[in-house]
């Protein structure tokens, strides 16, 4: 989903929340791009939650439970 000049994995505009799926291995350039995107989003009031992509694939129920807890705590 586009947010400004960036593509995000998932976003909730009402909550100003971005979920960022992070692969197990990524290049140094991809890490820099991810950090730049996060800084841009932070500056605009978005909360970014980074999730391990492998965890989301292997145990989605646990990831969803963790997300629900984090979102509830932030409200």
mmCIF file of the N, C-alpha and C atoms, coordinates in Angstrom:
data_MODEL
# 
_entry.id   MODEL 
# 
loop_
_atom_site.group_PDB 
_atom_site.id 
_atom_site.type_symbol 
_atom_site.label_atom_id 
_atom_site.label_alt_id 
_atom_site.label_comp_id 
_atom_site.label_asym_id 
_atom_site.label_entity_id 
_atom_site.label_seq_id 
_atom_site.pdbx_PDB_ins_code 
_atom_site.Cartn_x 
_atom_site.Cartn_y 
_atom_site.Cartn_z 
_atom_site.occupancy 
_atom_site.B_iso_or_equiv 
_atom_site.pdbx_formal_charge 
_atom_site.auth_seq_id 
_atom_site.auth_comp_id 
_atom_site.auth_asym_id 
_atom_site.auth_atom_id 
_atom_site.pdbx_PDB_model_num 
ATOM 1   N N  . UNK A 1 1  ? 0.846  -1.172  0.000  1.00 0.00 ? 1  UNK A N  1 
ATOM 2   C CA . UNK A 1 1  ? 0.000  0.000   0.000  1.00 0.00 ? 1  UNK A CA 1 
ATOM 3   C C  . UNK A 1 1  ? 0.893  1.237   0.000  1.00 0.00 ? 1  UNK A C  1 
ATOM 4   N N  . UNK A 1 2  ? 0.693  2.142   -0.934 1.00 0.00 ? 2  UNK A N  1 
ATOM 5   C CA . UNK A 1 2  ? 1.500  3.362   -0.957 1.00 0.00 ? 2  UNK A CA 1 
ATOM 6   C C  . UNK A 1 2  ? 1.162  4.306   0.204  1.00 0.00 ? 2  UNK A C  1 
ATOM 7   N N  . UNK A 1 3  ? 2.202  4.822   0.799  1.00 0.00 ? 3  UNK A N  1 
ATOM 8   C CA . UNK A 1 3  ? 2.084  5.884   1.801  1.00 0.00 ? 3  UNK A CA 1 
ATOM 9   C C  . UNK A 1 3  ? 3.151  6.896   1.419  1.00 0.00 ? 3  UNK A C  1 
ATOM 10  N N  . UNK A 1 4  ? 2.719  8.017   0.887  1.00 0.00 ? 4  UNK A N  1 
ATOM 11  C CA . UNK A 1 4  ? 3.684  8.987   0.365  1.00 0.00 ? 4  UNK A CA 1 
ATOM 12  C C  . UNK A 1 4  ? 4.514  8.319   -0.722 1.00 0.00 ? 4  UNK A C  1 
ATOM 13  N N  . UNK A 1 5  ? 5.824  8.506   -0.673 1.00 0.00 ? 5  UNK A N  1 
ATOM 14  C CA . UNK A 1 5  ? 6.682  7.915   -1.709 1.00 0.00 ? 5  UNK A CA 1 
ATOM 15  C C  . UNK A 1 5  ? 7.065  6.459   -1.435 1.00 0.00 ? 5  UNK A C  1 
ATOM 16  N N  . UNK A 1 6  ? 6.511  5.873   -0.392 1.00 0.00 ? 6  UNK A N  1 
ATOM 17  C CA . UNK A 1 6  ? 6.910  4.531   0.029  1.00 0.00 ? 6  UNK A CA 1 
ATOM 18  C C  . UNK A 1 6  ? 5.794  3.516   -0.168 1.00 0.00 ? 6  UNK A C  1 
ATOM 19  N N  . UNK A 1 7  ? 6.195  2.261   -0.315 1.00 0.00 ? 7  UNK A N  1 
ATOM 20  C CA . UNK A 1 7  ? 5.261  1.144   -0.358 1.00 0.00 ? 7  UNK A CA 1 
ATOM 21  C C  . UNK A 1 7  ? 5.375  0.412   0.978  1.00 0.00 ? 7  UNK A C  1 
ATOM 22  N N  . UNK A 1 8  ? 4.242  0.228   1.632  1.00 0.00 ? 8  UNK A N  1 
ATOM 23  C CA . UNK A 1 8  ? 4.227  -0.466  2.915  1.00 0.00 ? 8  UNK A CA 1 
ATOM 24  C C  . UNK A 1 8  ? 3.559  -1.832  2.733  1.00 0.00 ? 8  UNK A C  1 
ATOM 25  N N  . UNK A 1 9  ? 3.838  -2.739  3.648  1.00 0.00 ? 9  UNK A N  1 
ATOM 26  C CA . UNK A 1 9  ? 3.213  -4.054  3.577  1.00 0.00 ? 9  UNK A CA 1 
ATOM 27  C C  . UNK A 1 9  ? 1.734  -3.961  3.964  1.00 0.00 ? 9  UNK A C  1 
ATOM 28  N N  . UNK A 1 10 ? 1.469  -3.343  5.090  1.00 0.00 ? 10 UNK A N  1 
ATOM 29  C CA . UNK A 1 10 ? 0.093  -3.136  5.565  1.00 0.00 ? 10 UNK A CA 1 
ATOM 30  C C  . UNK A 1 10 ? 0.042  -1.780  6.252  1.00 0.00 ? 10 UNK A C  1 
ATOM 31  N N  . UNK A 1 11 ? -1.083 -1.103  6.108  1.00 0.00 ? 11 UNK A N  1 
ATOM 32  C CA . UNK A 1 11 ? -1.241 0.197   6.771  1.00 0.00 ? 11 UNK A CA 1 
ATOM 33  C C  . UNK A 1 11 ? -2.679 0.373   7.227  1.00 0.00 ? 11 UNK A C  1 
ATOM 34  N N  . UNK A 1 12 ? -2.830 1.005   8.382  1.00 0.00 ? 12 UNK A N  1 
ATOM 35  C CA . UNK A 1 12 ? -4.132 1.472   8.845  1.00 0.00 ? 12 UNK A CA 1 
ATOM 36  C C  . UNK A 1 12 ? -4.027 2.982   8.929  1.00 0.00 ? 12 UNK A C  1 
ATOM 37  N N  . UNK A 1 13 ? -4.716 3.669   8.029  1.00 0.00 ? 13 UNK A N  1 
ATOM 38  C CA . UNK A 1 13 ? -4.662 5.128   8.051  1.00 0.00 ? 13 UNK A CA 1 
ATOM 39  C C  . UNK A 1 13 ? -5.352 5.703   9.289  1.00 0.00 ? 13 UNK A C  1 
ATOM 40  N N  . UNK A 1 14 ? -6.512 5.165   9.718  1.00 0.00 ? 14 UNK A N  1 
ATOM 41  C CA . UNK A 1 14 ? -7.126 5.718   10.937 1.00 0.00 ? 14 UNK A CA 1 
ATOM 42  C C  . UNK A 1 14 ? -6.238 5.570   12.180 1.00 0.00 ? 14 UNK A C  1 
ATOM 43  N N  . UNK A 1 15 ? -5.517 4.453   12.282 1.00 0.00 ? 15 UNK A N  1 
ATOM 44  C CA . UNK A 1 15 ? -4.631 4.232   13.434 1.00 0.00 ? 15 UNK A CA 1 
ATOM 45  C C  . UNK A 1 15 ? -3.240 4.814   13.219 1.00 0.00 ? 15 UNK A C  1 
ATOM 46  N N  . UNK A 1 16 ? -2.951 5.230   11.984 1.00 0.00 ? 16 UNK A N  1 
ATOM 47  C CA . UNK A 1 16 ? -1.614 5.712   11.598 1.00 0.00 ? 16 UNK A CA 1 
ATOM 48  C C  . UNK A 1 16 ? -0.567 4.664   12.000 1.00 0.00 ? 16 UNK A C  1 
ATOM 49  N N  . UNK A 1 17 ? -0.832 3.440   11.557 1.00 0.00 ? 17 UNK A N  1 
ATOM 50  C CA . UNK A 1 17 ? -0.021 2.291   11.919 1.00 0.00 ? 17 UNK A CA 1 
ATOM 51  C C  . UNK A 1 17 ? 0.421  1.556   10.658 1.00 0.00 ? 17 UNK A C  1 
ATOM 52  N N  . UNK A 1 18 ? 1.700  1.233   10.589 1.00 0.00 ? 18 UNK A N  1 
ATOM 53  C CA . UNK A 1 18 ? 2.262  0.490   9.463  1.00 0.00 ? 18 UNK A CA 1 
ATOM 54  C C  . UNK A 1 18 ? 2.872  -0.800  9.989  1.00 0.00 ? 18 UNK A C  1 
ATOM 55  N N  . UNK A 1 19 ? 2.540  -1.910  9.337  1.00 0.00 ? 19 UNK A N  1 
ATOM 56  C CA . UNK A 1 19 ? 3.165  -3.192  9.636  1.00 0.00 ? 19 UNK A CA 1 
ATOM 57  C C  . UNK A 1 19 ? 4.200  -3.451  8.556  1.00 0.00 ? 19 UNK A C  1 
ATOM 58  N N  . UNK A 1 20 ? 5.410  -3.698  8.990  1.00 0.00 ? 20 UNK A N  1 
ATOM 59  C CA . UNK A 1 20 ? 6.540  -3.889  8.081  1.00 0.00 ? 20 UNK A CA 1 
ATOM 60  C C  . UNK A 1 20 ? 7.048  -5.315  8.223  1.00 0.00 ? 20 UNK A C  1 
ATOM 61  N N  . UNK A 1 21 ? 6.862  -6.126  7.191  1.00 0.00 ? 21 UNK A N  1 
ATOM 62  C CA . UNK A 1 21 ? 7.344  -7.509  7.206  1.00 0.00 ? 21 UNK A CA 1 
ATOM 63  C C  . UNK A 1 21 ? 8.811  -7.524  6.794  1.00 0.00 ? 21 UNK A C  1 
ATOM 64  N N  . UNK A 1 22 ? 9.652  -7.968  7.702  1.00 0.00 ? 22 UNK A N  1 
ATOM 65  C CA . UNK A 1 22 ? 11.097 -7.942  7.495  1.00 0.00 ? 22 UNK A CA 1 
ATOM 66  C C  . UNK A 1 22 ? 11.581 -9.357  7.155  1.00 0.00 ? 22 UNK A C  1 
ATOM 67  N N  . UNK A 1 23 ? 12.218 -9.516  5.987  1.00 0.00 ? 23 UNK A N  1 
ATOM 68  C CA . UNK A 1 23 ? 12.737 -10.837 5.631  1.00 0.00 ? 23 UNK A CA 1 
ATOM 69  C C  . UNK A 1 23 ? 13.919 -11.220 6.521  1.00 0.00 ? 23 UNK A C  1 
ATOM 70  N N  . UNK A 1 24 ? 14.164 -12.536 6.614  1.00 0.00 ? 24 UNK A N  1 
ATOM 71  C CA . UNK A 1 24 ? 15.287 -13.012 7.430  1.00 0.00 ? 24 UNK A CA 1 
ATOM 72  C C  . UNK A 1 24 ? 16.612 -12.446 6.951  1.00 0.00 ? 24 UNK A C  1 
ATOM 73  N N  . UNK A 1 25 ? 16.780 -12.378 5.655  1.00 0.00 ? 25 UNK A N  1 
ATOM 74  C CA . UNK A 1 25 ? 18.024 -11.856 5.088  1.00 0.00 ? 25 UNK A CA 1 
ATOM 75  C C  . UNK A 1 25 ? 17.687 -10.791 4.070  1.00 0.00 ? 25 UNK A C  1 
ATOM 76  N N  . UNK A 1 26 ? 18.364 -9.663  4.182  1.00 0.00 ? 26 UNK A N  1 
ATOM 77  C CA . UNK A 1 26 ? 18.218 -8.618  3.178  1.00 0.00 ? 26 UNK A CA 1 
ATOM 78  C C  . UNK A 1 26 ? 19.536 -7.881  3.042  1.00 0.00 ? 26 UNK A C  1 
ATOM 79  N N  . UNK A 1 27 ? 19.725 -7.299  1.900  1.00 0.00 ? 27 UNK A N  1 
ATOM 80  C CA . UNK A 1 27 ? 20.983 -6.619  1.603  1.00 0.00 ? 27 UNK A CA 1 
ATOM 81  C C  . UNK A 1 27 ? 21.132 -5.361  2.458  1.00 0.00 ? 27 UNK A C  1 
ATOM 82  N N  . UNK A 1 28 ? 22.341 -4.859  2.512  1.00 0.00 ? 28 UNK A N  1 
ATOM 83  C CA . UNK A 1 28 ? 22.610 -3.624  3.241  1.00 0.00 ? 28 UNK A CA 1 
ATOM 84  C C  . UNK A 1 28 ? 21.800 -2.473  2.640  1.00 0.00 ? 28 UNK A C  1 
ATOM 85  N N  . UNK A 1 29 ? 21.669 -2.463  1.323  1.00 0.00 ? 29 UNK A N  1 
ATOM 86  C CA . UNK A 1 29 ? 20.880 -1.414  0.663  1.00 0.00 ? 29 UNK A CA 1 
ATOM 87  C C  . UNK A 1 29 ? 19.409 -1.503  1.073  1.00 0.00 ? 29 UNK A C  1 
ATOM 88  N N  . UNK A 1 30 ? 18.872 -2.711  1.128  1.00 0.00 ? 30 UNK A N  1 
ATOM 89  C CA . UNK A 1 30 ? 17.478 -2.889  1.543  1.00 0.00 ? 30 UNK A CA 1 
ATOM 90  C C  . UNK A 1 30 ? 17.289 -2.453  2.996  1.00 0.00 ? 30 UNK A C  1 
ATOM 91  N N  . UNK A 1 31 ? 18.272 -2.715  3.846  1.00 0.00 ? 31 UNK A N  1 
ATOM 92  C CA . UNK A 1 31 ? 18.199 -2.281  5.244  1.00 0.00 ? 31 UNK A CA 1 
ATOM 93  C C  . UNK A 1 31 ? 18.199 -0.758  5.338  1.00 0.00 ? 31 UNK A C  1 
ATOM 94  N N  . UNK A 1 32 ? 19.038 -0.109  4.528  1.00 0.00 ? 32 UNK A N  1 
ATOM 95  C CA . UNK A 1 32 ? 19.071 1.365   4.517  1.00 0.00 ? 32 UNK A CA 1 
ATOM 96  C C  . UNK A 1 32 ? 17.730 1.923   4.027  1.00 0.00 ? 32 UNK A C  1 
ATOM 97  N N  . UNK A 1 33 ? 17.187 1.328   2.974  1.00 0.00 ? 33 UNK A N  1 
ATOM 98  C CA . UNK A 1 33 ? 15.894 1.782   2.456  1.00 0.00 ? 33 UNK A CA 1 
ATOM 99  C C  . UNK A 1 33 ? 14.795 1.619   3.494  1.00 0.00 ? 33 UNK A C  1 
ATOM 100 N N  . UNK A 1 34 ? 14.828 0.499   4.218  1.00 0.00 ? 34 UNK A N  1 
ATOM 101 C CA . UNK A 1 34 ? 13.838 0.253   5.270  1.00 0.00 ? 34 UNK A CA 1 
ATOM 102 C C  . UNK A 1 34 ? 13.972 1.306   6.377  1.00 0.00 ? 34 UNK A C  1 
ATOM 103 N N  . UNK A 1 35 ? 15.193 1.634   6.762  1.00 0.00 ? 35 UNK A N  1 
ATOM 104 C CA . UNK A 1 35 ? 15.429 2.651   7.796  1.00 0.00 ? 35 UNK A CA 1 
ATOM 105 C C  . UNK A 1 35 ? 14.959 4.028   7.319  1.00 0.00 ? 35 UNK A C  1 
ATOM 106 N N  . UNK A 1 36 ? 15.225 4.359   6.059  1.00 0.00 ? 36 UNK A N  1 
ATOM 107 C CA . UNK A 1 36 ? 14.767 5.638   5.507  1.00 0.00 ? 36 UNK A CA 1 
ATOM 108 C C  . UNK A 1 36 ? 13.243 5.718   5.501  1.00 0.00 ? 36 UNK A C  1 
ATOM 109 N N  . UNK A 1 37 ? 12.608 4.617   5.094  1.00 0.00 ? 37 UNK A N  1 
ATOM 110 C CA . UNK A 1 37 ? 11.138 4.577   5.063  1.00 0.00 ? 37 UNK A CA 1 
ATOM 111 C C  . UNK A 1 37 ? 10.583 4.757   6.476  1.00 0.00 ? 37 UNK A C  1 
ATOM 112 N N  . UNK A 1 38 ? 11.183 4.065   7.435  1.00 0.00 ? 38 UNK A N  1 
ATOM 113 C CA . UNK A 1 38 ? 10.709 4.168   8.818  1.00 0.00 ? 38 UNK A CA 1 
ATOM 114 C C  . UNK A 1 38 ? 10.858 5.594   9.341  1.00 0.00 ? 38 UNK A C  1 
ATOM 115 N N  . UNK A 1 39 ? 11.990 6.224   9.058  1.00 0.00 ? 39 UNK A N  1 
ATOM 116 C CA . UNK A 1 39 ? 12.210 7.603   9.504  1.00 0.00 ? 39 UNK A CA 1 
ATOM 117 C C  . UNK A 1 39 ? 11.166 8.532   8.888  1.00 0.00 ? 39 UNK A C  1 
ATOM 118 N N  . UNK A 1 40 ? 10.895 8.367   7.604  1.00 0.00 ? 40 UNK A N  1 
ATOM 119 C CA . UNK A 1 40 ? 9.915  9.192   6.906  1.00 0.00 ? 40 UNK A CA 1 
ATOM 120 C C  . UNK A 1 40 ? 8.535  9.019   7.556  1.00 0.00 ? 40 UNK A C  1 
ATOM 121 N N  . UNK A 1 41 ? 8.158  7.765   7.812  1.00 0.00 ? 41 UNK A N  1 
ATOM 122 C CA . UNK A 1 41 ? 6.857  7.492   8.427  1.00 0.00 ? 41 UNK A CA 1 
ATOM 123 C C  . UNK A 1 41 ? 6.795  8.042   9.855  1.00 0.00 ? 41 UNK A C  1 
ATOM 124 N N  . UNK A 1 42 ? 7.861  7.849   10.629 1.00 0.00 ? 42 UNK A N  1 
ATOM 125 C CA . UNK A 1 42 ? 7.911  8.368   12.007 1.00 0.00 ? 42 UNK A CA 1 
ATOM 126 C C  . UNK A 1 42 ? 7.711  9.881   12.019 1.00 0.00 ? 42 UNK A C  1 
ATOM 127 N N  . UNK A 1 43 ? 8.358  10.569  11.100 1.00 0.00 ? 43 UNK A N  1 
ATOM 128 C CA . UNK A 1 43 ? 8.256  12.036  11.027 1.00 0.00 ? 43 UNK A CA 1 
ATOM 129 C C  . UNK A 1 43 ? 6.827  12.491  10.756 1.00 0.00 ? 43 UNK A C  1 
ATOM 130 N N  . UNK A 1 44 ? 6.032  11.629  10.183 1.00 0.00 ? 44 UNK A N  1 
ATOM 131 C CA . UNK A 1 44 ? 4.656  11.971  9.831  1.00 0.00 ? 44 UNK A CA 1 
ATOM 132 C C  . UNK A 1 44 ? 3.630  11.353  10.770 1.00 0.00 ? 44 UNK A C  1 
ATOM 133 N N  . UNK A 1 45 ? 4.106  10.877  11.907 1.00 0.00 ? 45 UNK A N  1 
ATOM 134 C CA . UNK A 1 45 ? 3.205  10.401  12.942 1.00 0.00 ? 45 UNK A CA 1 
ATOM 135 C C  . UNK A 1 45 ? 2.714  8.978   12.803 1.00 0.00 ? 45 UNK A C  1 
ATOM 136 N N  . UNK A 1 46 ? 3.334  8.200   11.933 1.00 0.00 ? 46 UNK A N  1 
ATOM 137 C CA . UNK A 1 46 ? 2.966  6.793   11.813 1.00 0.00 ? 46 UNK A CA 1 
ATOM 138 C C  . UNK A 1 46 ? 3.774  5.974   12.810 1.00 0.00 ? 46 UNK A C  1 
ATOM 139 N N  . UNK A 1 47 ? 3.122  4.992   13.383 1.00 0.00 ? 47 UNK A N  1 
ATOM 140 C CA . UNK A 1 47 ? 3.825  4.029   14.221 1.00 0.00 ? 47 UNK A CA 1 
ATOM 141 C C  . UNK A 1 47 ? 4.130  2.825   13.341 1.00 0.00 ? 47 UNK A C  1 
ATOM 142 N N  . UNK A 1 48 ? 5.377  2.402   13.333 1.00 0.00 ? 48 UNK A N  1 
ATOM 143 C CA . UNK A 1 48 ? 5.800  1.282   12.502 1.00 0.00 ? 48 UNK A CA 1 
ATOM 144 C C  . UNK A 1 48 ? 6.102  0.089   13.406 1.00 0.00 ? 48 UNK A C  1 
ATOM 145 N N  . UNK A 1 49 ? 5.455  -1.028  13.096 1.00 0.00 ? 49 UNK A N  1 
ATOM 146 C CA . UNK A 1 49 ? 5.728  -2.269  13.811 1.00 0.00 ? 49 UNK A CA 1 
ATOM 147 C C  . UNK A 1 49 ? 6.399  -3.209  12.828 1.00 0.00 ? 49 UNK A C  1 
ATOM 148 N N  . UNK A 1 50 ? 7.631  -3.583  13.144 1.00 0.00 ? 50 UNK A N  1 
ATOM 149 C CA . UNK A 1 50 ? 8.381  -4.513  12.297 1.00 0.00 ? 50 UNK A CA 1 
ATOM 150 C C  . UNK A 1 50 ? 8.088  -5.940  12.743 1.00 0.00 ? 50 UNK A C  1 
ATOM 151 N N  . UNK A 1 51 ? 7.773  -6.774  11.781 1.00 0.00 ? 51 UNK A N  1 
ATOM 152 C CA . UNK A 1 51 ? 7.479  -8.180  12.050 1.00 0.00 ? 51 UNK A CA 1 
ATOM 153 C C  . UNK A 1 51 ? 8.395  -9.052  11.216 1.00 0.00 ? 51 UNK A C  1 
ATOM 154 N N  . UNK A 1 52 ? 8.891  -10.100 11.814 1.00 0.00 ? 52 UNK A N  1 
ATOM 155 C CA . UNK A 1 52 ? 9.689  -11.076 11.080 1.00 0.00 ? 52 UNK A CA 1 
ATOM 156 C C  . UNK A 1 52 ? 8.758  -11.818 10.118 1.00 0.00 ? 52 UNK A C  1 
ATOM 157 N N  . UNK A 1 53 ? 9.080  -11.761 8.836  1.00 0.00 ? 53 UNK A N  1 
ATOM 158 C CA . UNK A 1 53 ? 8.238  -12.392 7.826  1.00 0.00 ? 53 UNK A CA 1 
ATOM 159 C C  . UNK A 1 53 ? 8.100  -13.888 8.064  1.00 0.00 ? 53 UNK A C  1 
ATOM 160 N N  . UNK A 1 54 ? 9.171  -14.536 8.500  1.00 0.00 ? 54 UNK A N  1 
ATOM 161 C CA . UNK A 1 54 ? 9.128  -15.976 8.758  1.00 0.00 ? 54 UNK A CA 1 
ATOM 162 C C  . UNK A 1 54 ? 8.155  -16.295 9.895  1.00 0.00 ? 54 UNK A C  1 
ATOM 163 N N  . UNK A 1 55 ? 8.130  -15.468 10.933 1.00 0.00 ? 55 UNK A N  1 
ATOM 164 C CA . UNK A 1 55 ? 7.191  -15.685 12.037 1.00 0.00 ? 55 UNK A CA 1 
ATOM 165 C C  . UNK A 1 55 ? 5.751  -15.581 11.548 1.00 0.00 ? 55 UNK A C  1 
ATOM 166 N N  . UNK A 1 56 ? 5.495  -14.601 10.693 1.00 0.00 ? 56 UNK A N  1 
ATOM 167 C CA . UNK A 1 56 ? 4.142  -14.409 10.166 1.00 0.00 ? 56 UNK A CA 1 
ATOM 168 C C  . UNK A 1 56 ? 3.697  -15.608 9.335  1.00 0.00 ? 56 UNK A C  1 
ATOM 169 N N  . UNK A 1 57 ? 4.641  -16.239 8.655  1.00 0.00 ? 57 UNK A N  1 
ATOM 170 C CA . UNK A 1 57 ? 4.308  -17.420 7.851  1.00 0.00 ? 57 UNK A CA 1 
ATOM 171 C C  . UNK A 1 57 ? 4.135  -18.670 8.703  1.00 0.00 ? 57 UNK A C  1 
ATOM 172 N N  . UNK A 1 58 ? 4.986  -18.834 9.700  1.00 0.00 ? 58 UNK A N  1 
ATOM 173 C CA . UNK A 1 58 ? 5.012  -20.068 10.482 1.00 0.00 ? 58 UNK A CA 1 
ATOM 174 C C  . UNK A 1 58 ? 4.024  -20.092 11.647 1.00 0.00 ? 58 UNK A C  1 
ATOM 175 N N  . UNK A 1 59 ? 3.739  -18.929 12.223 1.00 0.00 ? 59 UNK A N  1 
ATOM 176 C CA . UNK A 1 59 ? 2.822  -18.890 13.361 1.00 0.00 ? 59 UNK A CA 1 
ATOM 177 C C  . UNK A 1 59 ? 1.979  -17.618 13.303 1.00 0.00 ? 59 UNK A C  1 
ATOM 178 N N  . UNK A 1 60 ? 1.101  -17.526 12.296 1.00 0.00 ? 60 UNK A N  1 
ATOM 179 C CA . UNK A 1 60 ? 0.333  -16.289 12.138 1.00 0.00 ? 60 UNK A CA 1 
ATOM 180 C C  . UNK A 1 60 ? -0.557 -15.979 13.342 1.00 0.00 ? 60 UNK A C  1 
ATOM 181 N N  . UNK A 1 61 ? -1.071 -16.986 14.005 1.00 0.00 ? 61 UNK A N  1 
ATOM 182 C CA . UNK A 1 61 ? -1.935 -16.735 15.167 1.00 0.00 ? 61 UNK A CA 1 
ATOM 183 C C  . UNK A 1 61 ? -1.171 -16.004 16.270 1.00 0.00 ? 61 UNK A C  1 
ATOM 184 N N  . UNK A 1 62 ? 0.052  -16.419 16.531 1.00 0.00 ? 62 UNK A N  1 
ATOM 185 C CA . UNK A 1 62 ? 0.867  -15.758 17.555 1.00 0.00 ? 62 UNK A CA 1 
ATOM 186 C C  . UNK A 1 62 ? 1.190  -14.323 17.155 1.00 0.00 ? 62 UNK A C  1 
ATOM 187 N N  . UNK A 1 63 ? 1.489  -14.113 15.883 1.00 0.00 ? 63 UNK A N  1 
ATOM 188 C CA . UNK A 1 63 ? 1.789  -12.762 15.400 1.00 0.00 ? 63 UNK A CA 1 
ATOM 189 C C  . UNK A 1 63 ? 0.556  -11.872 15.526 1.00 0.00 ? 63 UNK A C  1 
ATOM 190 N N  . UNK A 1 64 ? -0.608 -12.381 15.158 1.00 0.00 ? 64 UNK A N  1 
ATOM 191 C CA . UNK A 1 64 ? -1.834 -11.593 15.273 1.00 0.00 ? 64 UNK A CA 1 
ATOM 192 C C  . UNK A 1 64 ? -2.157 -11.269 16.726 1.00 0.00 ? 64 UNK A C  1 
ATOM 193 N N  . UNK A 1 65 ? -1.927 -12.212 17.614 1.00 0.00 ? 65 UNK A N  1 
ATOM 194 C CA . UNK A 1 65 ? -2.161 -11.961 19.039 1.00 0.00 ? 65 UNK A CA 1 
ATOM 195 C C  . UNK A 1 65 ? -1.226 -10.869 19.557 1.00 0.00 ? 65 UNK A C  1 
ATOM 196 N N  . UNK A 1 66 ? 0.043  -10.958 19.165 1.00 0.00 ? 66 UNK A N  1 
ATOM 197 C CA . UNK A 1 66 ? 1.018  -9.944  19.577 1.00 0.00 ? 66 UNK A CA 1 
ATOM 198 C C  . UNK A 1 66 ? 0.628  -8.575  19.033 1.00 0.00 ? 66 UNK A C  1 
ATOM 199 N N  . UNK A 1 67 ? 0.194  -8.532  17.786 1.00 0.00 ? 67 UNK A N  1 
ATOM 200 C CA . UNK A 1 67 ? -0.230 -7.255  17.179 1.00 0.00 ? 67 UNK A CA 1 
ATOM 201 C C  . UNK A 1 67 ? -1.430 -6.670  17.913 1.00 0.00 ? 67 UNK A C  1 
ATOM 202 N N  . UNK A 1 68 ? -2.409 -7.500  18.218 1.00 0.00 ? 68 UNK A N  1 
ATOM 203 C CA . UNK A 1 68 ? -3.598 -7.020  18.931 1.00 0.00 ? 68 UNK A CA 1 
ATOM 204 C C  . UNK A 1 68 ? -3.213 -6.397  20.262 1.00 0.00 ? 68 UNK A C  1 
ATOM 205 N N  . UNK A 1 69 ? -2.307 -7.040  20.972 1.00 0.00 ? 69 UNK A N  1 
ATOM 206 C CA . UNK A 1 69 ? -1.844 -6.517  22.263 1.00 0.00 ? 69 UNK A CA 1 
ATOM 207 C C  . UNK A 1 69 ? -1.136 -5.181  22.079 1.00 0.00 ? 69 UNK A C  1 
ATOM 208 N N  . UNK A 1 70 ? -0.274 -5.092  21.071 1.00 0.00 ? 70 UNK A N  1 
ATOM 209 C CA . UNK A 1 70 ? 0.474  -3.846  20.830 1.00 0.00 ? 70 UNK A CA 1 
ATOM 210 C C  . UNK A 1 70 ? -0.447 -2.708  20.416 1.00 0.00 ? 70 UNK A C  1 
ATOM 211 N N  . UNK A 1 71 ? -1.415 -3.004  19.575 1.00 0.00 ? 71 UNK A N  1 
ATOM 212 C CA . UNK A 1 71 ? -2.334 -1.958  19.110 1.00 0.00 ? 71 UNK A CA 1 
ATOM 213 C C  . UNK A 1 71 ? -3.225 -1.492  20.255 1.00 0.00 ? 71 UNK A C  1 
ATOM 214 N N  . UNK A 1 72 ? -3.707 -2.423  21.049 1.00 0.00 ? 72 UNK A N  1 
ATOM 215 C CA . UNK A 1 72 ? -4.546 -2.059  22.191 1.00 0.00 ? 72 UNK A CA 1 
ATOM 216 C C  . UNK A 1 72 ? -3.793 -1.197  23.185 1.00 0.00 ? 72 UNK A C  1 
ATOM 217 N N  . UNK A 1 73 ? -2.536 -1.519  23.442 1.00 0.00 ? 73 UNK A N  1 
ATOM 218 C CA . UNK A 1 73 ? -1.723 -0.757  24.388 1.00 0.00 ? 73 UNK A CA 1 
ATOM 219 C C  . UNK A 1 73 ? -1.448 0.656   23.898 1.00 0.00 ? 73 UNK A C  1 
ATOM 220 N N  . UNK A 1 74 ? -1.434 0.850   22.592 1.00 0.00 ? 74 UNK A N  1 
ATOM 221 C CA . UNK A 1 74 ? -1.115 2.159   22.022 1.00 0.00 ? 74 UNK A CA 1 
ATOM 222 C C  . UNK A 1 74 ? -2.315 3.105   21.995 1.00 0.00 ? 74 UNK A C  1 
ATOM 223 N N  . UNK A 1 75 ? -3.497 2.589   22.216 1.00 0.00 ? 75 UNK A N  1 
ATOM 224 C CA . UNK A 1 75 ? -4.682 3.447   22.108 1.00 0.00 ? 75 UNK A CA 1 
ATOM 225 C C  . UNK A 1 75 ? -5.042 4.094   23.404 1.00 0.00 ? 75 UNK A C  1 
# 
